[in-house]
């Protein structure tokens, strides 16, 4: 991603999140009867993901959009070829099962029952079908992604957690248009707890200009694939554990929120915007890892010190 793209992505992120209020948090664990009986994992992918630079929603002219679309397509093709050598290795380790195992080991017992089952849904239709079978109920939904950002510099695991009280199945887009805003609001669930979490791993400093550019992703792909993709396997396994722990700890109010935190200028992968630079507040440090919070989006990130440029 060029400096212009990085700056534009940061601007978009700031504009999207500037007016966001802090998401709700559970004040105390729910009574057992109110807890969800299942953890629903929304996981469209069936193998490791590879992000693409998107130019959708920008204020660029049509001509630039068309050129950008061509570039993004070529970039995606080149990068997909770069991960071929270790794609099969990662498939054989079944990252999907590793994610479920990590979530089961660090079950967020403030929101779900100790014997909660796990259900994977791949699309909105499967998600709505599940709701039809359980409402009215409190439902825990985890939208997850494990992927490389587009330059293959960052391997990340992401989870967006939504714990809501559903009294009916929300209206789909067609029904919302037909029945209007009032009916849509009436069917909207009550959000009880929400959180967004990342675990990110790198193999080299992200602010080192010598490794950026079109040739950088090949070097990154080679580094991740060493020893039968051992660095990639280790990164995703650690990422799933860290994200699962964050979900559980945050649901119990155990994550720190310093009143006067240290601020760091970092580069981080974003599942929507690609690789972005931003200011983040330090929540804690552990060994060679740093837990930070983006003050505007309220997302929590476990990052590597090599993703940090400077402090303020």
SERO-4910 file (N, C-alpha, C, O; in steps of 0.05 Angstrom, whole numbers):
BEGIN
 pado doro    nc1    nc2    nc3   cac1   cac2   cac3    cc1    cc2    cc3    oc1    oc2    oc3
  Unk    A     17    -24      0      0      0      0     18     25      0     36     27     16
  Unk    A     12     44    -18     27     68    -19     21     86      4      2     82     19
  Unk    A     39    107      8     33    126     30      6    139     26     -8    144     45
  Unk    A     -1    145      0    -27    158     -5    -50    139      4    -69    148     17
  Unk    A    -48    113     -4    -69     95      4    -70     91     34    -92     90     45
  Unk    A    -47     90     47    -47     88     76    -60    112     89    -76    109    108
  Unk    A    -53    136     79    -65    160     90    -95    161     85   -110    170    102
  Unk    A   -103    153     61   -132    154     54   -147    134     71   -169    140     81
  Unk    A   -136    110     75   -149     90     92   -152    100    120   -173     96    133
  Unk    A   -132    113    130   -133    124    157   -155    145    159   -169    147    179
  Unk    A   -157    162    138   -177    183    138   -205    170    138   -223    179    153
  Unk    A   -209    149    122   -235    136    122   -241    123    149   -263    126    159
  Unk    A   -221    110    161   -225     98    187   -233    118    208   -251    113    224
  Unk    A   -219    141    207   -226    162    226   -254    173    222   -268    178    242
  Unk    A   -262    177    197   -289    188    192   -310    168    199   -332    176    208
  Unk    A   -305    141    196   -324    121    203   -328    118    233   -350    112    242
  Unk    A   -306    123    248   -307    116    276   -308    140    295   -310    137    319
  Unk    A   -305    164    284   -303    188    301   -327    192    319   -324    201    342
  Unk    A   -351    185    309   -375    190    324   -385    165    338   -407    165    349
  Unk    A   -369    143    339   -378    119    351   -376    121    382   -356    129    393
  Unk    A   -398    114    395   -398    113    424   -385     86    432   -385     67    417
  Unk    A   -374     85    457   -362     60    466   -383     38    465   -406     42    473
  Unk    A   -375     14    455   -395     -8    454   -403    -17    482   -388    -14    501
  Unk    A   -427    -28    485   -436    -37    511   -419    -60    521   -409    -76    506
  Unk    A   -417    -62    547   -403    -84    561   -420    -95    582   -436    -80    595
  Unk    A   -418   -121    587   -433   -133    609   -422   -123    635   -397   -122    639
  Unk    A   -439   -114    653   -430   -105    679   -423   -128    698   -407   -125    716
  Unk    A   -436   -151    694   -432   -174    710   -441   -199    694   -457   -196    676
  Unk    A   -430   -223    700   -439   -247    686   -469   -251    689   -480   -244    710
  Unk    A   -481   -261    668   -510   -265    669   -517   -290    686   -500   -307    690
  Unk    A   -541   -291    695   -551   -315    707   -550   -338    687   -552   -333    663
  Unk    A   -547   -362    697   -543   -385    679   -566   -388    659   -561   -394    636
  Unk    A   -591   -383    667   -614   -386    649   -613   -365    627   -626   -370    606
  Unk    A   -599   -343    630   -598   -322    610   -575   -325    591   -573   -310    571
  Unk    A   -557   -343    597   -534   -347    580   -541   -361    554   -560   -377    553
  Unk    A   -525   -357    533   -529   -370    508   -521   -400    510   -502   -406    524
  Unk    A   -536   -417    497   -530   -445    497   -511   -453    475   -503   -476    473
  Unk    A   -504   -434    457   -487   -440    435   -470   -416    428   -478   -393    432
  Unk    A   -446   -421    418   -429   -400    406   -431   -403    376   -424   -424    365
  Unk    A   -442   -382    363   -445   -383    334   -421   -368    322   -417   -345    327
  Unk    A   -406   -382    305   -383   -371    292   -389   -366    263   -394   -385    248
  Unk    A   -390   -341    254   -396   -334    227   -369   -334    212   -352   -316    216
  Unk    A   -365   -354    195   -339   -358    182   -343   -365    153   -345   -388    146
  Unk    A   -344   -344    136   -348   -350    107   -326   -365     94   -330   -380     75
  Unk    A   -301   -362    104   -278   -375     91   -276   -404     99   -285   -412    121
  Unk    A   -263   -420     82   -257   -448     88   -227   -453     89   -219   -476     94
  Unk    A   -211   -433     84   -182   -435     87   -171   -407     92   -187   -387     94
  Unk    A   -145   -405     95   -132   -379    101   -141   -358     81   -142   -363     57
  Unk    A   -145   -333     90   -153   -311     73   -129   -295     65   -108   -295     77
  Unk    A   -133   -280     43   -113   -261     33   -128   -236     25   -144   -236      7
  Unk    A   -123   -214     40   -137   -189     35   -130   -177      8   -109   -182     -3
  Unk    A   -148   -160     -2   -143   -145    -26   -148   -115    -20   -165   -108     -4
  Unk    A   -132    -99    -34   -136    -70    -31   -163    -63    -45   -167    -71    -68
  Unk    A   -180    -49    -32   -206    -42    -44   -208    -12    -48   -200      4    -31
  Unk    A   -218     -4    -71   -222     24    -77   -251     32    -76   -258     54    -83
  Unk    A   -268     14    -66   -297     20    -64   -302     42    -44   -289     42    -23
  Unk    A   -321     59    -50   -329     79    -31   -311    103    -30   -315    121    -14
  Unk    A   -290    104    -47   -272    127    -46   -283    150    -62   -303    147    -76
  Unk    A   -270    173    -60   -279    197    -74   -264    202   -100   -264    223   -111
  Unk    A   -249    181   -109   -233    183   -133   -251    185   -157   -275    177   -156
  Unk    A   -240    194   -180   -255    195   -205   -259    167   -216   -245    148   -208
  Unk    A   -277    164   -235   -283    138   -247   -258    127   -260   -252    103   -258
  Unk    A   -242    144   -274   -218    134   -288   -198    122   -268   -187    101   -273
  Unk    A   -194    135   -245   -176    125   -225   -187     99   -213   -172     80   -208
  Unk    A   -213     97   -209   -225     73   -198   -220     49   -217   -214     28   -207
  Unk    A   -223     54   -243   -219     32   -262   -190     22   -261   -185     -2   -261
  Unk    A   -171     41   -261   -143     34   -260   -138     19   -233   -124     -1   -233
  Unk    A   -149     30   -212   -144     18   -186   -155    -11   -185   -143    -28   -173
  Unk    A   -178    -16   -198   -189    -42   -199   -171    -62   -213   -169    -85   -205
  Unk    A   -159    -53   -235   -141    -70   -250   -116    -76   -233   -107    -99   -232
  Unk    A   -105    -56   -220    -81    -60   -204    -87    -79   -181    -72    -97   -175
  Unk    A   -110    -75   -168   -118    -92   -145   -120   -121   -155   -112   -140   -140
  Unk    A   -132   -125   -179   -135   -153   -189   -108   -166   -194   -104   -189   -187
  Unk    A    -89   -151   -206    -62   -162   -211    -47   -167   -185    -34   -188   -182
  Unk    A    -50   -148   -166    -38   -152   -140    -48   -178   -127    -32   -193   -116
  Unk    A    -74   -182   -127    -86   -206   -115    -76   -231   -128    -70   -251   -114
  Unk    A    -74   -231   -155    -64   -254   -169    -35   -260   -162    -29   -284   -157
  Unk    A    -18   -240   -161     10   -244   -155     13   -255   -126     30   -273   -121
  Unk    A     -2   -244   -108      1   -252    -80    -10   -280    -75      0   -295    -59
  Unk    A    -32   -286    -89    -43   -313    -87    -22   -334    -96    -20   -355    -84
  Unk    A     -8   -328   -117     13   -346   -127     36   -349   -106     48   -370   -103
  Unk    A     41   -327    -92     63   -327    -73     58   -345    -49     77   -355    -38
  Unk    A     33   -349    -42     27   -366    -18     22   -395    -26     17   -411     -8
  Unk    A     23   -402    -52     18   -429    -60     37   -449    -46     27   -470    -38
  Unk    A     63   -443    -42     81   -464    -30     72   -473     -2     78   -496      5
  Unk    A     59   -456     13     51   -465     40     21   -465     44     12   -471     67
  Unk    A      5   -460     24    -24   -462     26    -32   -490     35    -49   -494     53
  Unk    A    -21   -510     22    -29   -538     27    -21   -546     56    -35   -561     69
  Unk    A      2   -536     65     10   -542     92    -10   -532    112    -17   -545    131
  Unk    A    -19   -507    108    -38   -495    126    -65   -509    125    -79   -511    145
  Unk    A    -72   -517    101    -98   -532     98    -97   -558    114   -116   -566    127
  Unk    A    -74   -571    114    -71   -597    129    -73   -593    159    -78   -612    173
  Unk    A    -68   -569    168    -69   -564    197    -97   -554    206   -101   -549    230
  Unk    A   -115   -550    188   -143   -544    193   -146   -521    213   -152   -525    237
  Unk    A   -141   -497    203   -142   -473    220   -170   -469    232   -173   -458    254
  Unk    A   -190   -478    218   -218   -475    228   -222   -490    254   -233   -479    273
  Unk    A   -212   -515    255   -214   -530    280   -197   -517    302   -205   -518    325
  Unk    A   -174   -506    295   -158   -493    315   -172   -469    327   -170   -464    351
  Unk    A   -187   -454    310   -202   -432    320   -224   -441    340   -227   -429    362
  Unk    A   -239   -461    333   -260   -471    351   -248   -482    376   -258   -477    398
  Unk    A   -225   -496    375   -212   -507    399   -203   -484    417   -207   -486    442
  Unk    A   -192   -462    406   -184   -439    422   -208   -426    436   -206   -419    459
  Unk    A   -230   -423    421   -253   -411    433   -265   -428    455   -275   -419    475
  Unk    A   -264   -455    450   -275   -473    471   -258   -473    496   -268   -474    518
  Unk    A   -231   -471    492   -213   -470    515   -217   -445    532   -215   -445    556
  Unk    A   -222   -423    518   -226   -397    532   -255   -388    528   -261   -366    518
  Unk    A   -273   -404    538   -301   -399    534   -310   -374    550   -303   -373    574
  Unk    A   -323   -355    538   -332   -331    553   -356   -338    571   -379   -333    563
  Unk    A   -351   -349    594   -372   -359    611   -390   -338    623   -411   -344    634
  Unk    A   -383   -312    620   -401   -291    628   -426   -290    610   -447   -280    618
  Unk    A   -423   -301    585   -444   -299    565   -456   -325    557   -478   -326    547
  Unk    A   -440   -347    559   -450   -373    549   -448   -394    571   -432   -391    590
  Unk    A   -464   -415    568   -464   -437    587   -439   -453    585   -426   -455    564
  Unk    A   -431   -466    607   -406   -481    608   -406   -504    587   -384   -512    578
  Unk    A   -429   -515    581   -431   -537    561   -440   -527    534   -452   -542    518
  Unk    A   -436   -501    528   -445   -489    503   -434   -505    479   -411   -513    479
  Unk    A   -451   -508    459   -443   -520    434   -431   -499    415   -434   -475    421
  Unk    A   -419   -508    394   -408   -490    374   -421   -495    347   -424   -518    338
  Unk    A   -429   -474    334   -442   -476    308   -429   -457    288   -426   -433    294
  Unk    A   -420   -467    265   -408   -450    244   -430   -444    223   -443   -462    213
  Unk    A   -432   -418    217   -450   -410    195   -432   -396    174   -414   -382    181
  Unk    A   -439   -401    148   -422   -391    127   -433   -365    114   -418   -351    100
  Unk    A   -458   -360    117   -470   -337    103   -494   -327    119   -502   -339    139
  Unk    A   -506   -305    110   -528   -293    124   -553   -311    125   -567   -311    144
  Unk    A   -557   -327    104   -580   -345    103   -578   -366    125   -598   -372    138
  Unk    A   -554   -377    129   -550   -397    150   -553   -384    177   -564   -397    196
  Unk    A   -543   -360    180   -546   -345    206   -575   -340    212   -583   -345    235
  Unk    A   -591   -332    193   -619   -326    198   -634   -352    204   -652   -353    220
  Unk    A   -627   -374    191   -639   -400    196   -634   -409    225   -652   -419    238
  Unk    A   -610   -404    234   -604   -411    262   -621   -394    281   -631   -405    300
  Unk    A   -623   -369    276   -639   -351    293   -668   -361    295   -680   -361    316
  Unk    A   -679   -369    272   -706   -378    272   -711   -402    290   -733   -406    300
  Unk    A   -690   -418    295   -692   -442    311   -689   -437    341   -694   -454    357
  Unk    A   -679   -413    348   -673   -408    377   -688   -384    389   -692   -384    413
  Unk    A   -696   -364    374   -708   -341    386   -736   -348    398   -749   -366    387
  Unk    A   -744   -334    420   -729   -313    433   -706   -325    451   -710   -345    464
  Unk    A   -683   -311    450   -660   -321    465   -638   -300    464   -638   -282    447
  Unk    A   -619   -302    483   -594   -287    482   -575   -303    464   -571   -327    469
  Unk    A   -562   -290    445   -546   -305    425   -519   -292    423   -517   -267    421
  Unk    A   -498   -308    424   -471   -299    420   -462   -305    392   -462   -328    383
  Unk    A   -455   -284    377   -445   -287    350   -416   -277    348   -411   -255    357
  Unk    A   -398   -293    337   -371   -285    333   -365   -285    303   -364   -307    291
  Unk    A   -361   -262    291   -353   -260    263   -323   -261    261   -310   -242    271
  Unk    A   -312   -282    250   -283   -286    251   -270   -286    224   -283   -290    203
  Unk    A   -244   -279    224   -228   -281    199   -199   -286    207   -189   -274    226
  Unk    A   -186   -304    192   -157   -307    195   -145   -305    168   -153   -318    149
  Unk    A   -125   -287    166   -116   -279    139    -88   -266    140    -78   -259    161
  Unk    A    -77   -262    116    -54   -244    112    -65   -218    100    -83   -218     83
  Unk    A    -54   -195    109    -61   -171     95    -48   -171     68    -31   -189     62
  Unk    A    -55   -152     50    -49   -154     22    -19   -156     15    -12   -167     -6
  Unk    A     -2   -145     32     27   -146     26     41   -170     39     65   -172     37
  Unk    A     26   -187     52     36   -211     65     56   -204     87     73   -221     95
  Unk    A     55   -180     98     73   -172    120     61   -179    147     75   -184    166
  Unk    A     34   -180    149     20   -185    174      2   -209    172    -15   -210    154
  Unk    A      5   -228    190    -14   -250    193    -32   -242    216    -22   -235    238
  Unk    A    -58   -244    212    -75   -235    234    -99   -253    238   -108   -267    219
  Unk    A   -110   -253    262   -135   -266    269   -153   -244    279   -145   -228    296
  Unk    A   -178   -243    270   -197   -221    277   -223   -234    286   -232   -254    275
  Unk    A   -235   -222    306   -262   -230    315   -278   -206    324   -269   -190    339
  Unk    A   -302   -204    313   -321   -184    322   -343   -199    337   -356   -217    326
  Unk    A   -347   -191    362   -366   -205    380   -391   -189    384   -390   -165    391
  Unk    A   -413   -202    381   -440   -190    385   -457   -208    402   -464   -230    394
  Unk    A   -463   -199    426   -480   -214    444   -506   -199    448   -506   -177    460
  Unk    A   -528   -209    438   -553   -194    436   -577   -211    445   -577   -235    444
  Unk    A   -597   -196    454   -623   -209    462   -642   -207    438   -651   -185    431
  Unk    A   -648   -229    426   -666   -230    403   -694   -239    412   -697   -260    423
  Unk    A   -713   -222    407   -741   -229    413   -755   -239    387   -776   -251    389
  Unk    A   -743   -233    364   -752   -243    339   -729   -242    319   -708   -229    325
  Unk    A   -732   -254    296   -711   -253    276   -712   -226    262   -734   -218    253
  Unk    A   -690   -211    261   -690   -185    248   -699   -186    219   -696   -207    206
  Unk    A   -710   -165    210   -719   -164    182   -695   -164    163   -675   -152    169
  Unk    A   -698   -177    140   -678   -176    120   -681   -150    104   -700   -135    109
  Unk    A   -663   -144     86   -663   -119     72   -689   -114     56   -699    -92     55
  Unk    A   -699   -135     44   -723   -132     28   -747   -126     45   -763   -108     39
  Unk    A   -750   -141     68   -772   -135     86   -769   -108     99   -790    -95    103
  Unk    A   -745    -99    104   -741    -72    115   -751    -51     96   -764    -31    105
  Unk    A   -745    -54     71   -754    -34     51   -784    -34     49   -797    -14     45
  Unk    A   -796    -58     50   -825    -61     47   -841    -51     71   -862    -38     68
  Unk    A   -831    -57     95   -846    -51    119   -838    -25    132   -854    -14    148
  Unk    A   -815    -14    125   -808     13    135   -790     13    160   -785     -8    172
  Unk    A   -782     37    168   -763     40    189   -774     32    216   -760     20    232
  Unk    A   -799     38    221   -811     31    248   -811      1    253   -804     -8    275
  Unk    A   -819    -14    233   -819    -43    235   -791    -54    238   -787    -73    253
  Unk    A   -772    -43    224   -744    -51    226   -734    -47    254   -720    -64    265
  Unk    A   -739    -24    266   -730    -18    293   -743    -37    313   -730    -46    332
  Unk    A   -769    -43    309   -783    -61    328   -771    -89    328   -772   -102    349
  Unk    A   -760    -98    306   -749   -124    304   -719   -125    311   -707   -147    312
  Unk    A   -707   -102    316   -679   -101    322   -672   -113    349   -686   -107    368
  Unk    A   -652   -130    351   -645   -142    377   -633   -121    396   -623   -100    388
  Unk    A   -633   -128    422   -620   -110    442   -591   -119    445   -586   -142    454
  Unk    A   -573   -101    439   -544   -107    441   -536   -106    471   -538    -85    483
  Unk    A   -525   -128    481   -517   -129    509   -487   -126    513   -478   -115    533
  Unk    A   -472   -135    493   -442   -135    496   -431   -136    467   -440   -151    450
  Unk    A   -410   -120    463   -397   -121    437   -367   -115    440   -359   -100    458
  Unk    A   -351   -128    424   -323   -123    424   -310   -131    397   -320   -149    384
  Unk    A   -288   -118    390   -273   -125    366   -244   -130    374   -232   -114    388
  Unk    A   -233   -151    364   -206   -160    373   -189   -170    350   -199   -182    332
  Unk    A   -163   -163    352   -143   -173    333   -120   -185    348   -113   -176    370
  Unk    A   -108   -204    335    -81   -213    342    -64   -213    317    -72   -225    297
  Unk    A    -42   -198    318    -26   -194    293      3   -202    298     15   -198    319
  Unk    A     14   -214    277     42   -224    279     57   -215    253     46   -216    231
  Unk    A     82   -208    257     99   -200    234    126   -214    237    133   -225    258
  Unk    A    142   -213    215    169   -225    216    190   -204    211    214   -210    212
  Unk    A    182   -179    206    202   -158    202    189   -131    209    165   -129    211
  Unk    A    206   -110    214    195    -84    221    178    -72    199    186    -72    176
  Unk    A    154    -63    205    136    -53    185    143    -25    176    133    -16    155
  Unk    A    158    -10    191    165     17    183    192     18    169    203     40    165
  Unk    A    203     -5    162    228     -6    147    221     -3    117    211    -21    105
  Unk    A    227     21    106    220     27     79    233      9     58    223      6     36
  Unk    A    254     -4     65    269    -21     46    254    -46     39    260    -59     19
  Unk    A    234    -54     55    220    -79     49    193    -75     38    178    -94     34
  Unk    A    185    -49     33    159    -44     22    160    -44     -9    181    -45    -21
  Unk    A    136    -44    -21    134    -43    -50    127    -70    -61    121    -89    -47
  Unk    A    126    -71    -88    116    -95   -102    133   -119    -97    123   -142    -97
  Unk    A    159   -116    -92    177   -139    -87    175   -149    -59    183   -171    -53
  Unk    A    165   -133    -41    165   -140    -13    148   -165     -7    155   -180     11
  Unk    A    126   -169    -21    108   -191    -14    121   -218    -20    115   -237     -6
  Unk    A    138   -219    -40    152   -244    -46    171   -252    -23    172   -275    -15
  Unk    A    186   -232    -13    204   -237      9    188   -246     34    196   -264     48
  Unk    A    165   -233     39    148   -240     61    137   -268     58    137   -284     77
  Unk    A    128   -275     34    117   -302     29    138   -323     35    132   -344     46
  Unk    A    162   -318     26    184   -337     30    190   -340     60    195   -362     70
  Unk    A    189   -318     75    195   -319    104    173   -335    118    180   -351    136
  Unk    A    148   -331    111    126   -345    125    127   -375    118    117   -391    134
  Unk    A    138   -383     96    137   -411     87    161   -427     96    162   -451     90
  Unk    A    180   -416    110    204   -430    119    195   -454    137    176   -453    152
  Unk    A    210   -476    134    206   -500    151    177   -509    151    165   -512    172
  Unk    A    167   -514    127    139   -523    124    119   -504    137    101   -512    151
  Unk    A    124   -479    131    106   -457    140    104   -455    171     83   -448    181
  Unk    A    126   -463    184    125   -462    213    120   -434    224    104   -431    243
  Unk    A    132   -412    213    125   -385    223     96   -378    220     84   -366    238
  Unk    A     84   -386    197     56   -380    193     38   -397    211     19   -386    223
  Unk    A     45   -422    214     29   -439    232     30   -429    261     10   -429    275
  Unk    A     54   -421    269     57   -411    297     41   -385    300     29   -380    321
  Unk    A     42   -367    280     28   -342    282     -2   -345    285    -14   -332    302
  Unk    A    -13   -362    268    -42   -366    269    -51   -381    294    -72   -374    305
  Unk    A    -36   -400    303    -43   -414    328    -42   -395    351    -60   -395    368
  Unk    A    -21   -379    353    -19   -359    375    -42   -338    372    -53   -330    392
  Unk    A    -47   -330    347    -68   -310    343    -95   -319    352   -110   -304    364
  Unk    A   -102   -344    347   -128   -354    355   -130   -356    385   -151   -350    396
  Unk    A   -108   -364    398   -109   -365    427   -112   -337    439   -127   -333    457
  Unk    A    -96   -318    429    -98   -291    440   -125   -278    436   -135   -265    454
  Unk    A   -137   -282    413   -164   -270    408   -185   -283    426   -202   -270    437
  Unk    A   -183   -310    429   -202   -324    446   -200   -314    475   -220   -310    489
  Unk    A   -175   -310    484   -171   -300    511   -182   -271    514   -194   -265    535
  Unk    A   -178   -254    494   -189   -227    495   -219   -227    497   -231   -211    512
  Unk    A   -232   -244    482   -262   -246    483   -271   -253    511   -289   -240    522
  Unk    A   -259   -273    523   -267   -282    549   -261   -261    571   -278   -256    587
  Unk    A   -237   -250    570   -229   -230    590   -246   -205    588   -255   -194    609
  Unk    A   -251   -196    564   -267   -171    561   -296   -175    570   -308   -157    581
  Unk    A   -307   -199    566   -334   -204    574   -337   -204    605   -359   -201    615
  Unk    A   -315   -208    619   -315   -208    648   -304   -182    660   -301   -179    684
  Unk    A   -298   -162    642   -288   -136    652   -260   -137    662   -252   -120    678
  Unk    A   -244   -156    652   -216   -160    662   -195   -146    646   -172   -146    654
  Unk    A   -202   -134    623   -182   -120    607   -177    -92    619   -196    -78    625
  Unk    A   -152    -84    622   -146    -58    633   -155    -35    615   -156    -39    591
  Unk    A   -160    -13    627   -167     11    612   -154     35    625   -168     50    639
  Unk    A   -128     39    622   -113     60    636   -125     88    632   -134     94    610
  Unk    A   -124    104    653   -135    131    650   -116    150    635   -125    169    623
  Unk    A    -90    144    636    -71    161    622    -51    142    607    -28    140    615
  Unk    A    -61    129    586    -44    109    573    -22    120    556    -24    143    546
  Unk    A     -2    105    552     19    111    532      7    108    504     -8     90    499
  Unk    A     15    126    486      5    125    459     27    117    440     50    127    442
  Unk    A     21    100    421     40     90    401     30     95    373      6     92    367
  Unk    A     48    102    355     42    104    326     49     77    314     72     69    314
  Unk    A     29     62    304     33     35    295     22     31    267      7     47    257
  Unk    A     31      9    255     19     -1    231      4    -27    238     16    -44    252
  Unk    A    -21    -29    230    -37    -52    236    -54    -60    213    -62    -43    197
  Unk    A    -59    -86    210    -77    -96    189   -106    -92    198   -113    -97    221
  Unk    A   -122    -82    180   -151    -79    184   -166    -96    164   -160    -95    140
  Unk    A   -185   -112    173   -199   -131    156   -215   -116    133   -221   -129    113
  Unk    A   -221    -90    137   -236    -76    116   -218    -57    100   -222    -53     76
  Unk    A   -197    -46    113   -182    -24    100   -154    -32     92   -140    -15     80
  Unk    A   -145    -56     99   -118    -63     92    -98    -55    114   -106    -54    138
  Unk    A    -74    -48    106    -54    -40    126    -55    -10    130    -52      6    112
  Unk    A    -61     -2    155    -64     26    162    -45     34    184    -37     17    200
  Unk    A    -39     60    185    -23     71    207    -42     87    225    -59    102    215
  Unk    A    -38     85    251    -56     98    270    -44    101    297    -24     87    304
  Unk    A    -55    119    313    -47    121    341    -64    102    358    -88     99    353
  Unk    A    -51     88    376    -64     69    394    -55     72    422    -32     79    427
  Unk    A    -73     66    441    -67     68    470    -57     41    480    -69     20    474
  Unk    A    -35     41    495    -25     17    507    -41      8    531    -46     24    549
  Unk    A    -51    -17    530    -66    -28    553    -49    -45    571    -51    -44    595
  Unk    A    -31    -60    559    -12    -77    575     10    -87    557      7    -87    532
  Unk    A     32    -96    569     54   -108    555     59   -136    568     57   -139    592
  Unk    A     65   -155    551     70   -182    560     91   -195    543     87   -199    519
  Unk    A    115   -200    555    137   -211    540    143   -194    516    150   -170    519
  Unk    A    141   -205    492    147   -190    468    121   -182    453    121   -178    429
  Unk    A     99   -179    468     74   -171    457     63   -146    470     69   -141    494
  Unk    A     47   -130    455     36   -105    466      6   -106    460     -2   -109    437
  Unk    A    -11   -102    480    -39   -100    476    -47    -70    475    -42    -55    494
  Unk    A    -59    -62    452    -66    -34    448    -96    -32    441   -109    -52    434
  Unk    A   -106     -8    444   -133     -2    436   -134     22    418   -122     43    424
  Unk    A   -148     19    396   -152     42    378   -174     59    391   -197     50    394
  Unk    A   -167     84    398   -186    100    414   -212    107    400   -232    112    414
  Unk    A   -212    107    373   -236    114    359   -254     90    354   -279     92    357
  Unk    A   -243     69    344   -259     45    338   -263     27    362   -280      9    361
  Unk    A   -247     30    383   -249     14    408   -241    -15    403   -247    -33    419
  Unk    A   -226    -20    381   -216    -47    376   -191    -52    393   -175    -34    398
  Unk    A   -188    -76    402   -164    -85    417   -146   -101    399   -155   -117    383
  Unk    A   -120    -95    400   -100   -109    383    -77   -120    401    -66   -105    417
  Unk    A    -71   -145    397    -45   -155    406    -26   -151    382    -32   -162    360
  Unk    A     -4   -137    386     14   -131    364     43   -138    372     49   -143    396
  Unk    A     60   -138    352     88   -142    356    102   -115    358     94    -96    344
  Unk    A    123   -113    375    137    -87    376    148    -77    349    152    -53    346
  Unk    A    152    -95    330    161    -86    304    140    -72    287    145    -62    265
  Unk    A    115    -71    298     94    -55    285     93    -27    296     76    -11    287
  Unk    A    111    -20    314    111      7    327    133     24    314    155     15    310
  Unk    A    126     49    309    146     68    299    155     87    321    179     91    324
  Unk    A    136     98    336    144    117    356    122    120    377    100    110    374
  Unk    A    129    133    399    110    138    421    105    168    423    121    185    414
  Unk    A     82    174    435     76    203    440     71    208    469     65    230    477
***
